[in-house]
């Protein structure tokens, strides 16, 4: 079998479980980015949302695991909630011991996917509401991606030899070392093989994701917002409900013989069916009357450069040289020169008498 630990530096251990889960997260996010772009949205927004969704989703997965174990009768996290841990910060400081809550000791193992779904979905919806983004657009884009990411993460369960089923004689049964067996199976021979329930869920998820991706492309224009998300709820819920009957490690509800996870998975499938009926008018609910019939695409605001009005400056004109003209003569003098002397009557008479 594969060693679950890749390397250890000081008190830090890198495990295959964390690496494979992160690969599933990255692959799923890339699919969401592509689906958002295909529907006309901004694919980069998934990475901004992931900053909040991922850590809160991990915290939710841990809290769900602790709650599920406690409901099943495990008092490990209740009777003695603190445990000593050694801190050295990669040798930068002198190692010391401190008490730490067992609930938060995620590196010891113990995450439940349903807690990640619940807390991650709530965080995503809050983020979308705060940024005025269409929730149906993101939920439909994330449905197939979550199935694929979860399926990739199931490979880590094989390395950790966990989440297996009861003994089987089928040819695809897997061996489980005695140290990793449940108490009911430790007395069985080492040659006994068990149902690889994690592989069943992985194959189911991949098949369901492939169908939803095909459906969204083949009938993309006819599908209403929320259809793919509802399909995810139905496929993930039905698949997990079936898988839970092969999971002897899951705590059961007293007097029912059904695990808490099976009940939650069944509620997921029912919720998906209700959404489909509401979207296609087979069921009328008051709160769904305002659901959009098409995706609301938020187009990015393009900031135009500011235009500063500059006052126009008139060009300087070259001085025009004026022609020098002679000063005009005195008009009175000119008239006197041009005027002829008049002959008087006295002068005329003298002329005639001399004759």
C-alpha positions in Angstrom: 0.0 0.0 0.0 1.0 3.6 -0.5 2.4 5.5 2.5 -0.1 8.3 3.4 2.8 10.6 4.3 4.9 12.2 1.6 7.5 14.0 3.8 8.0 15.4 7.2 9.8 18.6 8.2 10.0 19.2 11.9 6.5 18.7 13.3 5.0 19.4 9.8 3.9 16.4 7.7 2.8 16.6 4.1 0.2 14.0 3.4 -1.3 12.6 0.2 -4.7 13.3 1.5 -4.2 17.1 1.6 -2.4 17.1 -1.7 -5.1 15.1 -3.5 -7.9 17.1 -2.0 -6.3 20.4 -3.1 -5.9 18.9 -6.6 -9.6 18.2 -6.6 -10.4 21.8 -5.5 -8.2 23.3 -8.2 -9.6 21.1 -11.0 -13.1 21.8 -9.8 -12.5 25.6 -9.7 -11.0 25.5 -13.3 -14.2 23.8 -14.5 -16.3 26.4 -12.7 -14.3 29.2 -14.4 -14.8 27.6 -17.8 -18.6 27.1 -17.2 -19.0 30.7 -16.1 -17.3 32.0 -19.2 -19.4 29.7 -21.4 -22.6 31.2 -19.9 -21.4 34.7 -20.4 -20.1 35.4 -16.9 -16.7 36.4 -15.5 -14.8 33.3 -14.8 -12.2 35.1 -12.6 -14.8 35.7 -9.9 -14.6 32.0 -8.8 -11.1 32.6 -7.6 -12.1 35.6 -5.5 -15.0 33.6 -4.0 -12.7 30.6 -3.3 -10.7 32.7 -0.8 -13.7 32.7 1.5 -15.4 29.4 0.5 -12.4 27.1 0.9 -11.4 27.8 4.5 -14.9 28.0 5.8 -15.8 24.9 3.9 -13.0 23.0 5.5 -14.0 24.2 8.9 -17.6 23.1 8.2 -16.4 19.7 7.0 -14.5 19.3 10.3 -17.4 20.4 12.5 -19.8 18.0 10.6 -17.4 15.1 11.2 -17.1 15.9 14.9 -20.9 16.2 15.2 -21.5 13.0 13.3 -19.1 11.1 15.4 -20.6 12.5 18.6 -24.1 11.6 17.6 -22.9 8.1 16.9 -21.7 7.8 20.6 -18.1 8.8 20.2 -17.1 10.9 23.3 -13.6 11.6 22.1 -14.2 15.3 21.4 -16.5 15.9 24.4 -15.0 14.2 27.5 -11.5 15.4 26.8 -11.7 18.3 24.3 -8.0 19.3 24.6 -4.8 17.5 23.6 -1.1 18.4 23.8 0.7 19.3 20.7 4.4 20.2 20.1 5.2 23.4 18.3 8.6 24.1 16.8 7.8 26.3 13.8 10.2 24.4 11.5 13.0 24.7 14.1 12.9 28.5 14.2 12.1 28.5 17.9 12.7 26.1 20.7 10.0 23.4 20.7 7.3 23.7 23.3 4.1 21.9 24.2 0.6 23.5 24.3 -2.9 22.3 24.7 -5.0 22.5 21.5 -8.7 21.8 20.8 -9.2 18.4 19.3 -12.0 19.7 17.2 -9.5 21.9 15.2 -6.9 19.2 14.8 -7.7 18.7 11.1 -4.3 17.2 10.4 -5.2 14.2 12.5 -7.9 13.4 9.9 -11.7 13.6 10.0 -13.5 15.7 7.4 -17.1 15.2 6.2 -18.0 16.3 2.7 -21.6 17.3 3.7 -20.2 19.9 6.2 -18.1 21.3 3.4 -21.2 21.5 1.1 -23.3 23.2 3.7 -20.8 25.8 5.0 -19.3 26.4 1.5 -22.7 27.0 -0.1 -23.7 29.4 2.6 -20.4 31.3 2.2 -20.8 31.4 -1.5 -24.3 32.7 -1.4 -23.3 35.5 1.0 -20.4 36.4 -1.3 -22.7 36.5 -4.3 -25.3 38.6 -2.6 -22.7 41.1 -1.3 -21.3 41.5 -4.9 -24.7 41.5 -6.6 -24.0 38.4 -8.6 -26.5 35.9 -9.9 -26.6 32.8 -7.6 -28.1 30.5 -10.2 -25.3 31.3 -12.6 -22.7 30.2 -10.1 -24.6 27.2 -8.7 -25.2 25.8 -12.2 -21.6 26.2 -13.1 -20.4 24.6 -9.8 -22.7 21.5 -9.9 -20.6 19.3 -12.2 -17.4 20.7 -10.9 -18.2 19.7 -7.3 -18.9 16.1 -8.5 -15.6 15.9 -10.3 -13.6 17.5 -7.5 -15.2 15.2 -4.9 -14.5 12.2 -7.2 -10.8 13.1 -7.3 -10.7 13.5 -3.6 -11.9 9.9 -3.2 -8.5 8.7 -4.4 -7.1 9.9 -1.1 -9.5 7.5 0.8 -7.8 4.6 -1.0 -4.4 5.7 0.2 -5.6 6.2 3.8 -7.4 2.8 3.6 -10.7 4.3 4.8 -14.3 4.6 3.8 -14.4 1.0 2.6 -17.4 -1.3 2.8 -18.1 -4.7 4.2 -16.2 -7.9 3.2 -16.7 -9.2 -0.4 -15.6 -11.9 -2.7 -16.0 -9.8 -5.8 -12.9 -9.5 -8.0 -12.6 -5.8 -7.4 -12.5 -6.1 -3.6 -9.5 -4.4 -2.0 -7.2 -5.5 0.9 -7.3 -3.5 4.1 -4.4 -3.8 6.6 -5.4 -4.9 10.1 -4.4 -1.5 11.6 -6.9 0.3 9.4 -9.8 -2.1 9.9 -12.9 -1.4 11.9 -13.3 -3.3 15.2 -15.8 -5.7 13.7 -13.4 -6.8 11.0 -10.0 -7.1 12.8 -10.5 -10.8 13.6 -11.0 -11.7 9.9 -8.1 -13.2 8.0 -5.6 -10.8 6.3 -6.6 -12.2 2.9 -10.2 -10.9 3.2 -11.1 -8.1 0.8 -13.6 -5.3 1.2 -16.0 -3.2 -1.0 -14.2 -0.1 -2.3 -17.1 2.2 -1.6 -15.0 5.3 -2.2 -14.4 4.0 -5.7 -18.2 3.4 -6.2 -18.9 7.0 -5.3 -16.0 8.3 -7.5 -17.3 6.5 -10.6 -20.9 7.6 -9.8 -19.7 11.2 -9.5 -17.7 11.2 -12.7 -20.7 9.7 -14.6 -23.2 12.2 -13.2 -20.8 15.1 -13.9 -20.4 14.0 -17.5 -24.2 13.8 -18.0 -24.8 17.2 -16.5 -22.1 18.8 -18.7 -23.5 17.1 -21.8 -27.0 18.2 -20.8 -26.0 21.8 -20.3 -24.4 21.9 -23.7 -27.0 20.0 -25.7 -30.0 21.8 -24.2 -28.4 24.9 -22.9 -30.9 27.3 -24.4 -33.9 25.4 -23.2 -32.7 24.8 -19.6 -33.8 27.3 -17.0 -31.5 28.7 -14.4 -31.1 26.2 -11.5 -31.7 23.1 -13.6 -28.0 21.9 -13.5 -27.8 22.7 -9.8 -30.9 20.7 -9.1 -29.5 17.8 -11.1 -26.4 17.9 -8.9 -28.5 17.7 -5.8 -30.4 14.8 -7.2 -27.4 12.8 -8.4 -25.2 13.5 -5.4 -28.1 12.8 -3.0 -29.2 9.5 -4.7 -25.7 8.3 -5.1 -24.7 8.9 -1.5 -27.9 7.4 -0.2 -27.1 4.2 -2.0 -23.4 4.3 -0.9 -24.3 4.7 2.7 -25.7 1.1 2.7 -22.1 0.0 2.0 -20.6 2.2 4.8 -20.4 0.3 8.1 -18.2 3.1 9.6 -21.1 5.7 9.6 -23.0 6.3 12.8 -26.6 5.1 12.6 -29.7 6.7 14.0 -30.9 4.7 17.0 -33.8 2.2 16.3 -33.7 3.1 12.5 -30.5 1.5 11.3 -30.0 4.4 8.8 -27.0 6.7 9.0 -27.4 10.4 9.5 -25.5 10.9 6.3 -28.0 8.8 4.4 -30.9 11.0 5.7 -29.1 14.2 4.7 -28.3 12.8 1.2 -31.9 11.8 0.7 -32.9 15.4 1.7 -30.5 16.7 -1.0 -32.2 14.6 -3.6 -35.7 15.7 -2.5 -34.5 19.4 -2.6 -33.2 19.0 -6.1 -36.5 17.5 -7.3 -38.5 20.3 -5.7 -36.3 22.9 -7.5 -36.9 21.2 -10.8 -40.7 21.1 -10.3 -40.8 24.8 -9.3 -38.6 25.8 -12.2 -40.9 24.1 -14.7 -44.2 25.1 -13.1 -45.1 21.6 -11.8 -45.1 23.1 -8.3 -45.9 26.7 -7.3 -44.2 28.1 -4.2 -44.6 31.8 -3.2 -41.0 32.4 -2.5 -40.0 31.2 -6.0 -42.2 33.7 -7.9 -39.4 36.1 -8.3 -36.8 33.6 -9.6 -35.3 34.8 -12.9 -36.1 33.0 -16.1 -32.6 33.8 -17.5 -29.2 34.3 -16.0 -28.4 37.8 -14.8 -25.0 38.6 -16.2 -23.0 41.3 -14.4 -20.9 43.1 -17.0 -17.7 44.6 -15.6 -17.7 48.4 -15.4 -15.1 49.9 -17.7 -13.7 53.1 -16.3 -13.1 55.7 -19.0 -10.1 58.0 -18.6 -11.0 61.4 -17.3 -11.1 64.2 -19.9 -9.7 67.5 -18.6 -11.0 70.5 -20.5 -8.1 72.8 -21.5 -9.0 76.4 -22.5 -8.1 77.1 -26.1 -5.4 79.6 -26.7 -5.7 81.8 -29.7 -2.6 81.9 -31.9 -0.7 85.1 -31.9 -1.2 87.1 -35.1 1.7 88.7 -36.9 1.5 92.5 -37.0 0.4 93.7 -40.5 2.6 96.4 -41.9 0.5 99.4 -43.0 1.3 101.4 -46.1 2.3 105.0 -45.5 0.0 107.5 -47.3 0.7 111.1 -47.9 -1.2 113.5 -45.7 -4.2 114.9 -47.5 -3.9 118.5 -48.7 -5.9 121.3 -47.2 -9.4 121.1 -48.9 -10.0 124.8 -48.6 -6.8 125.7 -50.3 -7.5 123.3 -53.2 -10.9 124.8 -53.8 -9.5 128.3 -53.9 -6.9 127.3 -56.5 -9.5 125.6 -58.7 -12.0 128.5 -58.4 -12.0 131.0 -61.4 -12.4 134.8 -60.8 -15.9 136.1 -61.7 -16.4 139.1 -64.0 -18.2 142.1 -62.4 -20.7 144.5 -64.2 -18.5 147.6 -63.7 -15.6 146.0 -65.6 -18.0 145.1 -68.4 -19.3 148.7 -68.8 -15.8 150.1 -68.9 -14.9 147.8 -71.7 -17.8 148.9 -73.8 -17.2 152.7 -73.2 -13.7 152.6 -74.4 -14.7 151.2 -77.5 
